[in-house]
Amino acid sequence: MNEIISKQTLSVNVKRMEVSAPEIAKAAKSGQFIVLRVNALGERIPLTIAGINKEKGTITIVFQEIGKTTKLLGTLNAGDCIKDLLGPLGHPTEPQSGKHIVAIGGGVGVAEILPVARFYKGLSNTVTGIIGARSKDLIIFEDEMAHACDNFFITTDDGSYKRKGFVSDVLKELIAGPNKIDIVYAIGPVPMMKFICDITKPHNIKTIVSLNPIMLDGTGMCGVCRCTVEGKTKFACVDGPEFDGHLVNWAEFSTRLGTFKSEEKISNDNFIVQGQK
């Protein structure tokens, strides 16, 4: 059992939890994730480790209440316990130094790009951050990202805050500008990550994405999280979750994400109707 130390609402349906997990906190690195079960009968879901406090023995997770399990997780409060956490899983972010890195986060993906920006800033890189959301009330970790980046931009689809438009608009301007970009990291909705890759590929800018496929055991045994990268089958849990975005078969990846949509809807509808906990 892992106790929830604190809980915070970041934006509409987006929660942040600090959870006691001393062994995971001791070993975790940027880019890795955990798999959790809310209770003994619950499904297993992966969540990125959004923060690590080795002294306190805690990790931070951020999630959007969109399906049954995340909504169930959202009913817990400080002092409650999560049944179990497995981790840290996946390969950590690859170290780089002396580079210009553009870190792009879309929506809840900002929670995942934040530790990446902090990691690279700590390795003497120049970090430019770009985050975006549909509207001002959905922007998260603005202050934290500003502190982790040398240059920082915010976009909103509706223009309700900062610049109206998309993160890709800012990226295009940076590419056309005088400062060379060595690496782009993009984490967020699949269409956003694919579009970022489409922009950077003609310029031969290395682009890393963090894939979020359907996942079960998180150890490479079940094969549920398989995806095709450079024409080869990869398992996101053990080979990723970070991959070269220019090599990902995005059409296949998007299709596989929708495999259980009907079952997910039934489960979600039953949770709402019955108020299951």
N, C-alpha and C positions, 0 to 999 in steps of 0.2 A: 504494500500500500504506500502511495506517495501523497503526502499532505500538500494541499494548496496553501501557499503562504500568503499570497495576495491575488486579488482579481480587479481588473480595471476594464471599463468600457472605452474603447478607442474611437469607434464610430458606429454607425448603424449596423447592428448584428455582428460587430467585430470585437472580440474579447482578447485581453492579454492576461495570462496567468503566470505567476512565479511558483514553481513547484519544487518541493524538496526531492532531490535525486543526487545524493553525494557522489556515488560511483560514476554516474553519467557525467556530472559536472567536472569531475576530476579528469576525465579522458576526452571530453567533447572538444571539437574544433569547428571553425567556421565552415559552413556548407553541409554539415551533417544533420541527421534527423533522428527522430525517435518514432516508435510505433507504440500506441497506447490502447488500452481497453478501459472504458469508463467503469464497467462493472463485470462481474463474472460471466454474464450472458451476452455481453456487448461484442460488437465487431471490432476488428483491429484496424486502426487508421494511422497513416503516417502524418507527422507534423514536423516542420523544420524547427531546429533549435535556434530561436531568435535571440537568445542571450544566455550567457554563462557567468555564474558567480562562484568561482572555485572556493573562495573563503567561506561563504555561507552554505555551499553545497547545494545550490539551486540552479535550475535552468528556467528559461522563459519560453513559453509557447504562445503563439498568436493564431487565432482561428476565426473563421467566419461561420456563423450559425446558418448553414444552408441545407444540411441534410439531417437525418434523424440523430446520428451519433454526435455531430457537432452541437446540435440543439440540446441534446442530453448533457453533454459536457458543460454547456453554458448554464445549466441549472445548478451546478455546483458552485460553492462559495468558499472563501477563505476558511480554513479549518476542516473542510471536507477532504476526502481522500479519493484519488484516482486508483483504480484497482491495480494496474501495473503499467510500467514503462519499460520498453526495450530499447537499448541504445548505448552509446552513439552508433548510428548506422551510416553506411555510405562513405565514399571518399571525401576527405576534406578539400576545401578550396586550395588550388595549386599556388604555392608561393611565387611572388614576382617582386622585383624591386627596380626602382629607377624608371618606371613606365608611366605613361599617361593612360589611366583606366577610367572608362566611362561606365558608371554603375546605374542601371535603369531599373526602376521598380514600378509596376502598375498595380493599383488596387491593393489587395492584401499582400501582394508580392513585395511591397516595400518592407514588410517585416523580415523577409528573407534576404533582401539586398542590403539591409542595414549592417548585419555582421560582416558581410563581404566588404563593404566600404570601410568599416572600421579596421578590418584585417589588413587591407592593402594600404590604408593610411599609416598604419603602424609599421609598415615595411618600407617606408620612405618612397612611396609612389605619389604621383599627383592624381588625385581622385576628383572627377567631376560627377556629380550626382544629378539624376533627373528622375523625379517621381511624378506620377499622374493619377488622377481619379476622375470619376464622372462629374463630381461637384465638390465644393469646399468641405462640406460636412463629412466627406469620405476620405479626406486626406489624413494619413496617420504618420507618426514619427517625423514630423517636420523638423522640430528642433534637434532631434538626435541626428538626422541626416545632415543638417546644416553644419553641425559640429564635426561630423566625420568626413566632410568633403572640403576640398579647396575651392571649388566652384559648385554652385547649387541652383537648380531650376525646378520650378513646380508648374505643372499644367493642369487645367481642368477642362473637360469636354465642353461644359456649358459656359465657361468664362466667369464663373462665380468667384474665382480666386486666382490671383496671379495671372498667368498667361492662358488665354483661351486657345485650345487646340490639344494636340497629343504629344506624348513624349517623343515620338518619331520626328515631329517637326523640329524640335530642338536638336535632336541628333543630326538631322540633315544639315542644319546650319553649322554645327560643330565640325562636321566632316568637311564642309566647304571653307571653313575658317583656316587661320594660319597655324594652329597648333595640331601637330600630328597625334592621332589616336592610335595607341598600340593594341588595346584590348577593350572590347565592349562586353559587359555582363548584363544580361537581361533576364529578369524574373517577373512573371506575372501571368495573365491569361494567355492561353496558347496562341490565339490570333495575334496578340501583341508581340510575343516572342518570335513568331514566324515572320512577321512584317519587319521587325528589327533586323533579322537575318537577311531578308531580301534587300534591305537598304545597304548593309555593310558588305555583302558578298562581292559586288562589283568593284569595291575599293580594297578588297583583300584585307579587311580588318578582322582579325581573329575575334569570334563572337561565341561566348559561352552562355548556355542556358541551363536552367535547373528544371528537369522534367518531373511532372507530378502524375504519373500513370496510376491506374488501378493497382493497388498493392495489398498483399495479404501477410505473408510471414516476415518479409523484410530481410531475409537471409539468403535469398537466391534458390531456395528449395522448391517453391511452388511454381515459379515461372510466370505468374500472373502479370508482373510488371514489365514484360518483355516489350522491347521497342527495336526498331531497325535504325542503326547508325552506320553510315558508310557501307550500306548493303549487308551488314552483319547483324545478327540477333544479339542484343544486349539486354541485360537485366538492370533496370534503373537502381534497384536497391543495393547491388554489390558492384556494378560497373559505374554507377553514377552517384548521386543524381545529376551531376554537372556533366554536360557533353558539349562538343563543338556543334553549335547550332546549324552550321552550314552543311553538316553531314546527316542531320536527322531527317527521317522520312515523315514529314509533318502530316501528310494526308492519312497515312496509316495510323499515326499516333492519335490524331483527332478522332478517327473512326473508332478506335479501341476505347477511347474515353467514354464513348456513348454506349458501350456494350450492355450495361445494366440500368439504363435510364428508366425503363418502365418499372423495374423492380424497386429502384431507388424512390421513385414517385410513390409507389404503393406504401412502402415503409414510412416515408415521410408523412404521407396523408394519414396513416394510421396513428402515428405519433401525435400529430396535431389533434386529431379527433378524440383519441383516447387519453391524451395527456400522459403517455407512458413515461415512467422514470426508472 
